[in-house]
Amino acid sequence: MKRSLDFGFQYIAPSILAGNHANLISSIQEIENAGAKWAHVDIMDGHFVPNLTFGPQTVEAIRKETDLFLDVHLMLDEPHRYVEAFIKAGADLVSVHVEPNYDILATLSHIRGMGAYCGVVLNPDTAFSEVKPYLEEVDLVLQMTVFPGFGGQSFIESTTKKYSRNGGI
């Protein structure tokens, strides 16, 4: 069932990556108790980024325990190979990076065709022009403010200067 959200509003999406990995459900409950509507799930493959995190089974287990909107961020070399598994597991939105070499437009179309929202992600050093071709196809653009793969990094202030409130770049 596709959850309906007003994308005209900004949502805080706490990442479960920062939660207790031995008890992710308690982390989900903390997110719910704080009043957030979204939970962000960082998926890392050990290739596109050096670390590994969660698979579709984790998303499925979380989905059984919450009605939060699950924002699944695929930091994968070949995200197109996994979108279906994550959507079937319960992802509401699947975001893919523009940096790897794959058919991004076909992947976004596949995500939407399966009934999920879709987004594109760009790393701090990736030019905004790399996502421009997909703006009409996505529900969300995620600008990374740290380099993906490790928690606890310092915020990269220059990433906020790529955009202005009136839509300019």
DSSP file (Angstrom, degrees, kcal/mol; ACC not computed):
  #  RESIDUE AA STRUCTURE BP1 BP2  ACC     N-H-->O    O-->H-N    N-H-->O    O-->H-N    TCO  KAPPA ALPHA  PHI   PSI    X-CA   Y-CA   Z-CA
    1    1 A M              0   0    0      0, 0.0     2,-0.5     0, 0.0   114,-0.0   0.000 360.0 360.0 360.0 124.4    0.0    0.0    0.0
    2    2 A K        -     0   0    0    114,-0.1     2,-0.3     1,-0.0   114,-0.1  -0.614 360.0-135.9 -76.5 121.0    1.5    3.3   -1.0
    3    3 A R        -     0   0    0     -2,-0.5     2,-0.5     1,-0.0    -1,-0.0  -0.583  16.4-132.3 -77.3 137.5    1.6    5.7    1.9
    4    4 A S        +     0   0    0     -2,-0.3     2,-0.3     2,-0.0    -1,-0.0  -0.797  32.6 166.7 -96.2 127.2    0.4    9.2    1.0
    5    5 A L        -     0   0    0     -2,-0.5     2,-1.0     4,-0.0     3,-0.0  -0.975  40.8-115.9-135.0 151.3    2.6   12.1    2.1
    6    6 A D    >   -     0   0    0     -2,-0.3     3,-1.5     1,-0.2    -2,-0.0  -0.779  23.2-167.6 -86.7 105.6    2.6   15.8    1.2
    7    7 A F  T 3  S+     0   0    0     -2,-1.0    -1,-0.2     1,-0.3     4,-0.1   0.472  77.2  81.5 -75.5   0.0    6.0   16.2   -0.4
    8    8 A G  T 3  S+     0   0    0      2,-0.1     2,-0.3    -3,-0.0    -1,-0.3   0.603  87.3  68.5 -75.9 -10.9    5.4   20.0   -0.2
    9    9 A F  S <  S-     0   0    0     -3,-1.5     2,-0.4     0, 0.0    -4,-0.0  -0.728  86.5-118.4-106.1 157.0    6.6   19.8    3.4
   10   10 A Q        -     0   0    0     -2,-0.3     2,-0.4     2,-0.0    -2,-0.1  -0.780  29.5-162.0 -92.5 139.0   10.0   19.0    4.8
   11   11 A Y        -     0   0    0     -2,-0.4     2,-0.6    -4,-0.1    25,-0.1  -0.929  18.2-131.4-119.6 144.2   10.3   15.9    6.9
   12   12 A I        -     0   0    0     -2,-0.4    26,-0.8    26,-0.0    25,-0.4  -0.848  23.3-168.8 -89.1 127.3   13.0   14.9    9.4
   13   13 A A        -     0   0    0     -2,-0.6    26,-0.2    24,-0.1    -2,-0.0  -0.784   9.2-152.8-121.2  85.9   14.0   11.3    8.6
   14   14 A P        -     0   0    0      0, 0.0    26,-2.8     0, 0.0     2,-0.4  -0.312  19.6-123.5 -59.3 138.6   16.1   10.0   11.4
   15   15 A S  B >   -a   40   0A   0     24,-0.2     3,-1.2     1,-0.1    26,-0.2  -0.698   6.0-148.9 -88.6 131.9   18.5    7.3   10.2
   16   16 A I  G >  S+     0   0    0     24,-2.4     3,-1.7    -2,-0.4    -1,-0.1   0.642  91.9  81.0 -71.4 -11.9   18.4    3.9   11.9
   17   17 A L  G 3  S+     0   0    0     23,-0.4    -1,-0.2     1,-0.3     4,-0.1   0.830  91.8  50.2 -59.5 -30.6   22.1    3.7   11.1
   18   18 A A  G <  S+     0   0    0     -3,-1.2    -1,-0.3     2,-0.1    -2,-0.2   0.472 102.0  89.7 -84.4  -2.5   22.6    5.8   14.1
   19   19 A G  S <  S-     0   0    0     -3,-1.7     2,-0.9     1,-0.1     5,-0.1  -0.060  96.7 -70.2 -86.4-172.4   20.4    3.5   16.2
   20   20 A N    >   -     0   0    0      3,-0.3     3,-1.5     1,-0.2     7,-0.3  -0.721  39.3-163.3 -82.5 107.2   21.0    0.4   18.3
   21   21 A H  T 3  S+     0   0    0     -2,-0.9     3,-0.4     1,-0.3    -1,-0.2   0.712  89.2  58.6 -68.9 -19.3   21.9   -2.3   15.7
   22   22 A A  T 3  S+     0   0    0      1,-0.2    -1,-0.3     2,-0.1    -2,-0.1   0.634 123.6  21.7 -81.4 -13.5   21.2   -5.0   18.3
   23   23 A N    X>  +     0   0    0     -3,-1.5     4,-1.1     1,-0.1     3,-0.7  -0.473  66.2 165.3-152.5  72.3   17.7   -3.7   18.8
   24   24 A L  H 3> S+     0   0    0     -3,-0.4     4,-2.4     1,-0.2     5,-0.2   0.796  75.8  64.7 -63.7 -28.1   16.5   -1.7   15.7
   25   25 A I  H 3> S+     0   0    0      1,-0.2     4,-2.5     2,-0.2    -1,-0.2   0.886  99.3  52.5 -64.0 -36.8   12.9   -1.9   16.8
   26   26 A S  H <> S+     0   0    0     -3,-0.7     4,-1.9     2,-0.2    -1,-0.2   0.873 108.8  51.2 -65.2 -33.8   13.8    0.2   19.9
   27   27 A S  H  X S+     0   0    0     -4,-1.1     4,-2.0    -7,-0.3    -2,-0.2   0.899 109.2  49.8 -67.8 -40.0   15.4    2.7   17.5
   28   28 A I  H  X S+     0   0    0     -4,-2.4     4,-2.5     1,-0.2    -2,-0.2   0.908 109.5  52.0 -62.4 -42.1   12.2    2.7   15.4
   29   29 A Q  H  X S+     0   0    0     -4,-2.5     4,-3.0     1,-0.2    -2,-0.2   0.871 107.1  52.9 -63.7 -36.6   10.1    3.3   18.6
   30   30 A E  H  X S+     0   0    0     -4,-1.9     4,-1.7     2,-0.2    -1,-0.2   0.914 109.1  49.5 -63.0 -41.9   12.4    6.2   19.5
   31   31 A I  H  <>S+     0   0    0     -4,-2.0     5,-1.7     2,-0.2     4,-0.4   0.931 113.7  45.6 -61.9 -46.0   11.7    7.7   16.1
   32   32 A E  H ><5S+     0   0    0     -4,-2.5     3,-1.6     1,-0.2    -2,-0.2   0.926 111.4  51.9 -62.7 -45.8    8.0    7.3   16.5
   33   33 A N  H 3<5S+     0   0    0     -4,-3.0    -1,-0.2     1,-0.3    -2,-0.2   0.785 104.3  57.6 -63.8 -27.5    8.0    8.6   20.1
   34   34 A A  T 3<5S-     0   0    0     -4,-1.7    -1,-0.3    -5,-0.2    -2,-0.2   0.587 118.2-113.6 -78.3  -9.7    9.9   11.7   18.9
   35   35 A G  T < 5 +     0   0    0     -3,-1.6    -3,-0.2    -4,-0.4    -2,-0.1   0.525  63.1 150.4  91.7   6.1    7.0   12.4   16.5
   36   36 A A      < -     0   0    0     -5,-1.7    -1,-0.3     1,-0.1   -23,-0.1  -0.388  36.3-157.2 -70.0 152.3    8.9   11.8   13.2
   37   37 A K  S    S+     0   0    0    -25,-0.4    32,-2.6    31,-0.1     2,-0.3   0.617  72.7  51.9-101.3 -19.6    6.9   10.5   10.3
   38   38 A W  E     - b   0  69A   0    -26,-0.8     2,-0.4    30,-0.2    32,-0.2  -0.850  58.9-158.8-119.1 152.0    9.8    9.0    8.3
   39   39 A A  E     - b   0  70A   0     30,-2.5    32,-2.7    -2,-0.3     2,-0.5  -0.999  18.7-142.5-124.5 132.2   12.6    6.6    9.1
   40   40 A H  E     -ab  15  71A   0    -26,-2.8   -24,-2.4    -2,-0.4     2,-0.6  -0.811  11.5-162.7 -96.2 130.7   15.7    6.7    6.9
   41   41 A V  E     - b   0  72A   0     30,-3.0    32,-2.6    -2,-0.5     2,-0.6  -0.934   6.2-153.3-119.4 108.8   17.3    3.3    6.1
   42   42 A D  E     - b   0  73A   0     -2,-0.6    12,-0.7    30,-0.2     2,-0.6  -0.714   8.6-165.1 -85.1 120.6   20.9    3.5    4.8
   43   43 A I  E     - b   0  74A   0     30,-2.9    32,-3.2    -2,-0.6     2,-0.4  -0.934   9.3-178.6-109.7 118.5   21.8    0.5    2.6
   44   44 A M  E     - b   0  75A   0     -2,-0.6     9,-1.7    30,-0.2    32,-0.2  -0.938  17.0-165.2-122.3 141.4   25.5    0.1    1.9
   45   45 A D  B     -F   52   0B   0     30,-1.3     7,-0.2    -2,-0.4    31,-0.1   0.473  39.8-115.9-106.6  -3.2   27.1   -2.6   -0.2
   46   46 A G  S    S+     0   0    0      5,-1.7     6,-0.1     3,-0.3    30,-0.1   0.519 105.7  64.6  78.4   3.0   30.8   -2.6    0.6
   47   47 A H  S    S+     0   0    0     28,-0.3    29,-0.1     4,-0.2    -1,-0.1   0.671 102.8  35.0-119.5 -62.0   31.5   -1.5   -3.0
   48   48 A F  S    S+     0   0    0     27,-0.2    28,-0.2     1,-0.1    -4,-0.0   0.889 140.7  17.0 -63.0 -37.5   30.0    1.9   -3.7
   49   49 A V  S    S-     0   0    0     26,-0.4    -3,-0.3     2,-0.3   100,-0.1  -0.927  88.1-117.9-128.0 156.4   30.9    2.7   -0.1
   50   50 A P  S    S+     0   0    0      0, 0.0     2,-0.2     0, 0.0    99,-0.1   0.676  87.6  72.1 -73.5 -15.9   33.4    0.7    2.0
   51   51 A N        -     0   0    0     98,-0.0    -5,-1.7    -4,-0.0     2,-0.4  -0.565  67.8-139.4 -99.4 163.2   30.9   -0.4    4.7
   52   52 A L  B     +F   45   0B   0     -7,-0.2    -7,-0.2    -2,-0.2     2,-0.1  -0.907  28.8 157.0-113.3 145.1   28.0   -2.9    4.7
   53   53 A T        -     0   0    0     -9,-1.7     2,-0.2    -2,-0.4   -10,-0.2   0.007  43.7 -11.8-131.6-113.9   24.7   -2.3    6.4
   54   54 A F        -     0   0    0    -12,-0.7    -1,-0.3    -2,-0.1   -10,-0.2  -0.509  45.2-155.1-102.6 159.5   21.2   -3.7    6.0
   55   55 A G    >>  -     0   0    0     -2,-0.2     4,-1.5   -12,-0.1     3,-0.9  -0.589  46.3 -81.3-117.0-176.0   19.5   -5.9    3.4
   56   56 A P  H 3> S+     0   0    0      0, 0.0     4,-2.7     0, 0.0     5,-0.2   0.813 124.4  64.5 -57.8 -31.0   15.8   -6.3    2.4
   57   57 A Q  H 3> S+     0   0    0      1,-0.2     4,-2.2     2,-0.2     5,-0.1   0.872 101.4  50.0 -62.4 -35.9   15.3   -8.7    5.3
   58   58 A T  H <> S+     0   0    0     -3,-0.9     4,-2.4     2,-0.2    -1,-0.2   0.926 110.6  48.7 -67.1 -44.4   16.0   -5.8    7.7
   59   59 A V  H  X S+     0   0    0     -4,-1.5     4,-2.8     1,-0.2    -2,-0.2   0.913 111.5  50.8 -61.0 -41.9   13.5   -3.5    5.9
   60   60 A E  H  X S+     0   0    0     -4,-2.7     4,-1.6     2,-0.2    -1,-0.2   0.904 110.3  48.9 -62.4 -41.9   10.9   -6.3    6.0
   61   61 A A  H  < S+     0   0    0     -4,-2.2     4,-0.5     2,-0.2    -1,-0.2   0.902 113.6  46.6 -65.5 -40.8   11.4   -6.8    9.7
   62   62 A I  H >X S+     0   0    0     -4,-2.4     3,-1.6     1,-0.2     4,-0.9   0.921 107.6  56.8 -66.2 -44.2   11.1   -3.1   10.4
   63   63 A R  H >< S+     0   0    0     -4,-2.8     3,-0.6     1,-0.3    -1,-0.2   0.861 101.8  56.8 -56.8 -36.9    8.0   -2.8    8.2
   64   64 A K  T 3< S+     0   0    0     -4,-1.6    -1,-0.3     1,-0.2    -2,-0.2   0.714 112.2  42.9 -66.5 -19.3    6.2   -5.4   10.3
   65   65 A E  T <4 S+     0   0    0     -3,-1.6     2,-0.3    -4,-0.5    -1,-0.2   0.510 115.7  35.7-106.3  -7.3    6.8   -3.3   13.4
   66   66 A T    <<  -     0   0    0     -4,-0.9    -1,-0.1    -3,-0.6   -37,-0.0  -0.981  48.1-151.1-148.9 156.3    5.9    0.2   12.2
   67   67 A D        +     0   0    0     -2,-0.3     3,-0.1     2,-0.1    -4,-0.1   0.260  59.8 129.8-104.2   6.8    3.7    2.4   10.0
   68   68 A L  S    S-     0   0    0      1,-0.1     2,-0.5   -30,-0.1   -30,-0.2  -0.229  73.4-100.0 -56.4 150.6    6.5    5.0    9.6
   69   69 A F  E     -b   38   0A   0    -32,-2.6   -30,-2.5    23,-0.1     2,-0.8  -0.659  39.4-140.6 -71.0 120.7    7.3    6.0    6.0
   70   70 A L  E     -b   39   0A   0     -2,-0.5    22,-2.0    20,-0.3    23,-2.0  -0.795  14.7-166.5 -96.8 111.3   10.4    4.0    5.1
   71   71 A D  E     -bc  40  93A   0    -32,-2.7   -30,-3.0    -2,-0.8     2,-0.6  -0.847  10.6-163.5 -96.5 101.6   12.9    6.1    3.1
   72   72 A V  E     -bc  41  94A   0     21,-3.0    23,-2.6    -2,-0.8     2,-0.7  -0.818   4.1-163.0-101.1 119.4   15.4    3.6    1.8
   73   73 A H  E     -bc  42  95A   0    -32,-2.6   -30,-2.9    -2,-0.6     2,-0.9  -0.885   7.4-153.0-106.5 108.2   18.7    5.0    0.5
   74   74 A L  E     -bc  43  96A   0     21,-2.7     2,-1.1    -2,-0.7    23,-0.8  -0.729  15.2-179.3 -89.7 105.2   20.6    2.6   -1.7
   75   75 A M  E     +b   44   0A   0    -32,-3.2   -30,-1.3    -2,-0.9   -26,-0.4  -0.657  41.3 133.8 -97.9  73.8   24.3    3.3   -1.6
   76   76 A L        -     0   0    0     -2,-1.1    21,-0.2   -32,-0.2     4,-0.1  -0.911  65.7-133.9-129.9 148.1   25.0    0.5   -4.1
   77   77 A D  S    S+     0   0    0     -2,-0.3     3,-0.1     1,-0.3    -1,-0.1   0.858 111.3  25.3 -64.6 -36.3   27.1    0.0   -7.2
   78   78 A E  S >  S+     0   0    0      1,-0.1     3,-1.7    22,-0.1     4,-0.3  -0.558  70.0 160.6-129.5  67.6   24.2   -1.7   -8.9
   79   79 A P  G >>  +     0   0    0      0, 0.0     3,-2.1     0, 0.0     4,-1.2   0.817  69.1  70.0 -61.3 -30.3   21.0   -0.4   -7.2
   80   80 A H  G 34 S+     0   0    0      1,-0.3     4,-0.3     2,-0.2    -2,-0.0   0.759  92.8  59.2 -59.3 -24.5   18.9   -1.4  -10.1
   81   81 A R  G <4 S+     0   0    0     -3,-1.7    -1,-0.3     1,-0.2     4,-0.2   0.637 114.4  34.2 -77.2 -13.5   19.5   -5.1   -9.2
   82   82 A Y  T <> S+     0   0    0     -3,-2.1     4,-2.0    -4,-0.3     5,-0.2   0.514  85.1  93.5-122.5  -8.9   17.9   -4.6   -5.7
   83   83 A V  H  X S+     0   0    0     -4,-1.2     4,-2.4     1,-0.2     5,-0.2   0.899  87.5  53.0 -58.6 -41.0   15.1   -2.1   -5.9
   84   84 A E  H  > S+     0   0    0     -4,-0.3     4,-2.7     1,-0.2    -1,-0.2   0.918 108.0  50.2 -61.4 -43.7   12.5   -4.7   -6.3
   85   85 A A  H  > S+     0   0    0      1,-0.2     4,-1.4     2,-0.2    -1,-0.2   0.893 112.6  46.9 -62.5 -39.9   13.6   -6.6   -3.2
   86   86 A F  H  X>S+     0   0    0     -4,-2.0     5,-2.4     2,-0.2     4,-0.7   0.873 112.8  48.5 -72.8 -35.7   13.5   -3.5   -1.1
   87   87 A I  H ><5S+     0   0    0     -4,-2.4     3,-1.1    -5,-0.2    -2,-0.2   0.933 111.6  49.2 -68.3 -44.7   10.1   -2.4   -2.3
   88   88 A K  H 3<5S+     0   0    0     -4,-2.7    -1,-0.2     1,-0.3    -2,-0.2   0.820 107.3  57.4 -61.9 -29.2    8.7   -5.9   -1.7
   89   89 A A  H 3<5S-     0   0    0     -4,-1.4   -26,-0.3    -5,-0.2    -1,-0.3   0.677 133.2 -86.3 -75.9 -17.5   10.2   -5.7    1.7
   90   90 A G  T <<5 +     0   0    0     -3,-1.1   -20,-0.3    -4,-0.7    -3,-0.2   0.525  69.5 155.3 127.1   7.8    8.3   -2.5    2.5
   91   91 A A      < -     0   0    0     -5,-2.4    -1,-0.2     1,-0.2   -20,-0.1  -0.450  22.4-168.7 -65.0 134.7   10.2    0.5    1.3
   92   92 A D  S    S+     0   0    0    -22,-2.0    25,-2.8     1,-0.3     2,-0.4   0.791  77.7  21.8 -89.8 -34.6    7.9    3.5    0.6
   93   93 A L  E     -cd  71 117A   0    -23,-2.0   -21,-3.0    23,-0.2     2,-0.5  -1.000  67.2-163.6-135.1 134.0   10.6    5.5   -1.1
   94   94 A V  E     -cd  72 118A   0     23,-2.1    25,-1.9    -2,-0.4     2,-0.4  -0.984   7.9-166.9-121.3 123.6   13.8    4.2   -2.8
   95   95 A S  E     -cd  73 119A   0    -23,-2.6   -21,-2.7    -2,-0.5     2,-0.3  -0.907   3.4-166.2-111.8 138.5   16.6    6.7   -3.6
   96   96 A V  E     -cd  74 120A   0     23,-2.2    25,-2.1    -2,-0.4     2,-0.1  -0.918  21.6-113.3-124.2 148.1   19.5    5.8   -5.8
   97   97 A H  E     - d   0 121A   0    -23,-0.8    25,-0.2    -2,-0.3   -21,-0.0  -0.450   9.7-146.2 -77.4 150.8   22.8    7.6   -6.4
   98   98 A V  S    S+     0   0    0     23,-1.9     4,-0.1     1,-0.1    -1,-0.1   0.561  85.4  76.9 -89.7 -10.5   23.7    9.2   -9.7
   99   99 A E  S    S+     0   0    0     22,-0.3    -1,-0.1     2,-0.1   -22,-0.1   0.893  75.2  78.7 -75.1 -40.6   27.4    8.4   -9.5
  100  100 A P  S    S-     0   0    0      0, 0.0     2,-0.9     0, 0.0     4,-0.1  -0.226  89.6-106.1 -66.2 161.5   27.5    4.6  -10.4
  101  101 A N  S    S+     0   0    0    -24,-0.1     2,-0.3     2,-0.1    -2,-0.1  -0.781  73.1 105.3 -93.2 101.4   27.3    3.6  -14.0
  102  102 A Y  S    S-     0   0    0     -2,-0.9     2,-1.4    -4,-0.1     3,-0.2  -0.939  83.0 -74.8-161.2 172.3   23.8    2.1  -14.7
  103  103 A D     >  +     0   0    0     -2,-0.3     4,-1.9     1,-0.2     5,-0.1  -0.631  48.1 178.7 -81.8  93.5   20.5    3.1  -16.4
  104  104 A I  H  > S+     0   0    0     -2,-1.4     4,-2.7     1,-0.2     5,-0.2   0.919  76.5  51.8 -64.1 -46.1   19.2    5.6  -13.8
  105  105 A L  H  > S+     0   0    0      1,-0.2     4,-2.3     2,-0.2    -1,-0.2   0.910 110.9  47.5 -61.3 -43.1   16.1    6.6  -15.7
  106  106 A A  H  > S+     0   0    0      2,-0.2     4,-2.2     1,-0.2    -1,-0.2   0.877 111.8  51.9 -64.5 -36.6   15.0    2.9  -16.2
  107  107 A T  H  X S+     0   0    0     -4,-1.9     4,-2.4     2,-0.2    -2,-0.2   0.924 110.2  47.4 -66.1 -44.6   15.7    2.3  -12.5
  108  108 A L  H  X S+     0   0    0     -4,-2.7     4,-2.5     1,-0.2     5,-0.2   0.908 112.1  50.7 -62.4 -41.5   13.5    5.3  -11.4
  109  109 A S  H  X S+     0   0    0     -4,-2.3     4,-2.6    -5,-0.2    -1,-0.2   0.894 109.7  50.4 -62.6 -40.2   10.8    4.1  -13.8
  110  110 A H  H  X S+     0   0    0     -4,-2.2     4,-1.3     2,-0.2    -2,-0.2   0.913 109.6  50.6 -64.7 -43.2   11.0    0.6  -12.3
  111  111 A I  H ><>S+     0   0    0     -4,-2.4     5,-1.8     1,-0.2     3,-0.6   0.955 114.6  43.1 -58.7 -50.9   10.7    2.0   -8.7
  112  112 A R  H ><5S+     0   0    0     -4,-2.5     3,-1.9     1,-0.2    -2,-0.2   0.884 109.4  58.1 -64.6 -38.7    7.7    4.1   -9.7
  113  113 A G  H 3<5S+     0   0    0     -4,-2.6    -1,-0.2     1,-0.3    -2,-0.2   0.758 101.9  55.7 -62.9 -25.2    6.2    1.2  -11.6
  114  114 A M  T <<5S-     0   0    0     -4,-1.3    -1,-0.3    -3,-0.6    -2,-0.2   0.414 124.9-103.3 -87.4   1.9    6.3   -1.0   -8.5
  115  115 A G  T < 5S+     0   0    0     -3,-1.9     2,-0.2     1,-0.3    -3,-0.2   0.590  81.6 119.7  92.1  10.9    4.2    1.7   -6.6
  116  116 A A      < -     0   0    0     -5,-1.8    -1,-0.3  -114,-0.1   -23,-0.2  -0.689  65.9-109.4-104.4 160.6    7.0    3.3   -4.6
  117  117 A Y  E     -d   93   0A   0    -25,-2.8   -23,-2.1    -2,-0.2     2,-0.3  -0.498  37.7-147.7 -76.7 157.4    8.2    6.9   -4.5
  118  118 A C  E     +d   94   0A   0    -25,-0.2    21,-3.3    -2,-0.2    22,-1.0  -0.951  17.5 178.1-134.0 153.7   11.6    7.4   -6.0
  119  119 A G  E     -de  95 140A   0    -25,-1.9   -23,-2.2    -2,-0.3     2,-0.3  -0.956  20.0-133.9-145.6 163.5   14.6    9.8   -5.5
  120  120 A V  E     -de  96 141A   0     20,-1.9    22,-2.9    -2,-0.3     2,-0.4  -0.909  18.1-155.7-119.2 151.9   18.0   10.5   -6.6
  121  121 A V  E     -de  97 142A   0    -25,-2.1   -23,-1.9    -2,-0.3     2,-0.4  -0.958   4.5-165.3-128.5 141.5   21.1   11.2   -4.5
  122  122 A L  E     - e   0 143A   0     20,-2.2    22,-2.8    -2,-0.4     6,-0.0  -0.993  20.4-124.3-130.0 140.6   24.3   13.1   -5.1
  123  123 A N    >   -     0   0    0     -2,-0.4     3,-1.9    20,-0.2    24,-0.1  -0.261  37.7 -98.8 -71.2 163.0   27.5   13.1   -3.2
  124  124 A P  T 3  S+     0   0    0      0, 0.0    -1,-0.1     0, 0.0    23,-0.1   0.820 123.7  44.4 -55.4 -33.4   29.0   16.3   -1.8
  125  125 A D  T 3  S+     0   0    0      2,-0.1     2,-0.4     0, 0.0    -2,-0.0   0.335  90.1 104.3 -96.5   8.3   31.4   16.6   -4.7
  126  126 A T  S <  S-     0   0    0     -3,-1.9     2,-0.1     1,-0.0    -4,-0.1  -0.768  75.4-118.3 -91.1 132.0   28.9   15.7   -7.5
  127  127 A A    >   -     0   0    0     -2,-0.4     3,-1.9     1,-0.1     4,-0.3  -0.380  15.6-125.6 -67.5 143.7   27.6   18.6   -9.6
  128  128 A F  G >> S+     0   0    0      1,-0.3     3,-1.9     2,-0.2     4,-1.1   0.786 105.8  75.5 -60.3 -26.8   23.9   19.3   -9.4
  129  129 A S  G 34 S+     0   0    0      1,-0.3    -1,-0.3     2,-0.2    -2,-0.0   0.748  83.1  68.5 -57.9 -22.6   23.8   19.1  -13.2
  130  130 A E  G <4 S+     0   0    0     -3,-1.9    -1,-0.3     1,-0.2    -2,-0.2   0.762 105.9  38.2 -69.2 -24.9   24.1   15.3  -12.7
  131  131 A V  T X> S+     0   0    0     -3,-1.9     3,-2.2    -4,-0.3     4,-0.5   0.621  91.9  89.7 -99.1 -15.0   20.6   15.1  -11.3
  132  132 A K  G >< S+     0   0    0     -4,-1.1     3,-1.3     1,-0.3     4,-0.3   0.857  80.4  59.5 -51.7 -41.5   18.9   17.7  -13.5
  133  133 A P  G 34 S+     0   0    0      0, 0.0    -1,-0.3     0, 0.0     3,-0.1   0.688 110.5  43.8 -63.0 -13.5   18.0   15.1  -16.2
  134  134 A Y  G X> S+     0   0    0     -3,-2.2     3,-1.7     1,-0.1     4,-0.8   0.424  79.7 101.8-110.0  -0.6   15.9   13.3  -13.6
  135  135 A L  G X< S+     0   0    0     -3,-1.3     3,-0.6    -4,-0.5    -1,-0.1   0.837  83.0  50.2 -59.1 -36.1   14.1   16.1  -11.8
  136  136 A E  G 34 S+     0   0    0     -4,-0.3    -1,-0.3     1,-0.2    -2,-0.1   0.633 111.7  51.0 -74.9 -12.6   10.8   15.5  -13.5
  137  137 A E  G <4 S+     0   0    0     -3,-1.7     2,-0.3    -4,-0.0    -1,-0.2   0.540 100.4  72.6-101.3  -9.9   11.0   11.8  -12.7
  138  138 A V    <<  -     0   0    0     -4,-0.8   -19,-0.2    -3,-0.6     3,-0.1  -0.710  55.0-155.9-116.3 159.3   11.6   11.9   -8.9
  139  139 A D  S    S+     0   0    0    -21,-3.3     2,-0.3    -2,-0.3   -20,-0.2   0.580  85.6  26.3 -97.2 -17.0    9.8   12.8   -5.7
  140  140 A L  E     -e  119   0A   0    -22,-1.0   -20,-1.9     2,-0.0     2,-0.5  -0.999  54.8-158.7-151.8 140.5   13.0   13.6   -3.8
  141  141 A V  E     -e  120   0A   0     -2,-0.3     2,-0.7   -22,-0.2   -20,-0.2  -0.995  17.5-159.6-117.6 124.6   16.5   14.8   -4.3
  142  142 A L  E     -e  121   0A   0    -22,-2.9   -20,-2.2    -2,-0.5     2,-0.7  -0.915   0.9-161.2-108.7 113.2   18.9   14.0   -1.5
  143  143 A Q  E     -e  122   0A   0     -2,-0.7     2,-0.2   -22,-0.2   -20,-0.2  -0.841  19.6-134.5 -91.6 114.7   22.0   16.1   -1.3
  144  144 A M        -     0   0    0    -22,-2.8     3,-0.1    -2,-0.7    -2,-0.0  -0.503  16.6-168.6 -68.4 134.8   24.6   14.3    0.8
  145  145 A T  S    S+     0   0    0     -2,-0.2    11,-2.7   -22,-0.0     2,-0.3   0.300  76.9  32.7-107.8   5.7   26.3   16.6    3.3
  146  146 A V  S    S-     0   0    0      9,-0.2     9,-0.1    13,-0.0     3,-0.0  -0.926 101.3 -89.5-144.1 164.8   28.9   14.1    4.1
  147  147 A F    >   -     0   0    0     -2,-0.3     3,-0.8   -24,-0.1     6,-0.1  -0.685  54.2-110.2 -79.4 131.6   30.6   11.4    2.0
  148  148 A P  T 3  S+     0   0    0      0, 0.0    -1,-0.1     0, 0.0     3,-0.1  -0.220  90.0  54.7 -65.8 148.3   28.6    8.2    2.3
  149  149 A G  T 3  S+     0   0    0   -100,-0.1     2,-0.4     1,-0.1  -100,-0.1   0.113  94.0  60.6 124.2 -21.0   29.9    5.2    4.1
  150  150 A F    <   -     0   0    0     -3,-0.8     3,-0.4   -99,-0.1     2,-0.1  -0.999  64.2-139.9-141.5 137.6   30.8    6.4    7.6
  151  151 A G  S    S+     0   0    0     -2,-0.4  -133,-0.0     1,-0.2     0, 0.0  -0.415  79.6  44.9 -82.7 167.4   28.9    7.9   10.4
  152  152 A G  S    S+     0   0    0      1,-0.2    -1,-0.2    -2,-0.1     2,-0.1   0.597  75.1 145.5  79.0  12.5   30.2   10.7   12.6
  153  153 A Q        -     0   0    0     -3,-0.4     2,-0.3     1,-0.1    -1,-0.2  -0.403  54.7-100.0 -79.6 159.7   31.6   12.9    9.9
  154  154 A S        -     0   0    0     -2,-0.1    -1,-0.1     1,-0.1     2,-0.1  -0.583  42.7-101.2 -77.6 141.1   31.6   16.7   10.0
  155  155 A F        -     0   0    0     -2,-0.3     2,-1.0     1,-0.1    -9,-0.2  -0.378  29.4-131.9 -59.1 132.9   28.9   18.5    8.0
  156  156 A I    >   -     0   0    0    -11,-2.7     3,-1.8     1,-0.2     4,-0.3  -0.799  18.6-165.3 -94.0  99.7   30.2   19.8    4.7
  157  157 A E  G >  S+     0   0    0     -2,-1.0     3,-1.7     1,-0.3     4,-0.3   0.808  79.4  67.2 -56.6 -36.5   28.9   23.4    4.7
  158  158 A S  G >  S+     0   0    0      1,-0.3     3,-1.2     2,-0.2    -1,-0.3   0.707  84.1  74.0 -63.3 -19.1   29.6   24.0    1.0
  159  159 A T  G X  S+     0   0    0     -3,-1.8     3,-1.0     1,-0.3    -1,-0.3   0.797  90.0  58.4 -65.3 -26.0   26.9   21.5    0.0
  160  160 A T  G X  S+     0   0    0     -3,-1.7     3,-0.8    -4,-0.3    -1,-0.3   0.643  93.0  68.1 -77.9 -13.4   24.2   24.0    1.0
  161  161 A K  G <  S+     0   0    0     -3,-1.2    -1,-0.2    -4,-0.3    -2,-0.2   0.476  79.0  79.2 -86.2  -1.1   25.5   26.5   -1.5
  162  162 A K  G <  S+     0   0    0     -3,-1.0     2,-0.3    -4,-0.2    -1,-0.2   0.644  98.3  41.2 -76.2 -14.1   24.5   24.5   -4.5
  163  163 A Y    <   -     0   0    0     -3,-0.8     2,-0.3    -4,-0.1     6,-0.2  -0.878  62.6-157.2-134.8 158.6   20.9   25.6   -4.2
  164  164 A S    >   -     0   0    0      4,-1.4     3,-1.7    -2,-0.3    -3,-0.0  -0.915  36.2-108.2-131.1 163.8   18.8   28.6   -3.4
  165  165 A R  T 3  S+     0   0    0     -2,-0.3    -1,-0.0     1,-0.3    -2,-0.0   0.796 115.8  58.1 -61.4 -30.1   15.3   28.9   -2.1
  166  166 A N  T 3  S-     0   0    0      1,-0.1    -1,-0.3    -3,-0.0    -3,-0.0   0.301 124.0 -98.6 -88.1  12.3   13.9   30.1   -5.4
  167  167 A G  S <  S+     0   0    0     -3,-1.7    -2,-0.1     1,-0.3    -1,-0.1   0.442  77.1 140.9  91.5  -0.9   15.1   27.0   -7.2
  168  168 A G              0   0    0      1,-0.1    -4,-1.4    -5,-0.0    -1,-0.3  -0.311 360.0 360.0 -73.9 160.1   18.3   28.5   -8.6
  169  169 A I              0   0    0     -6,-0.2   -41,-0.1    -2,-0.0    -1,-0.1   0.343 360.0 360.0-125.4 360.0   21.5   26.5   -8.8
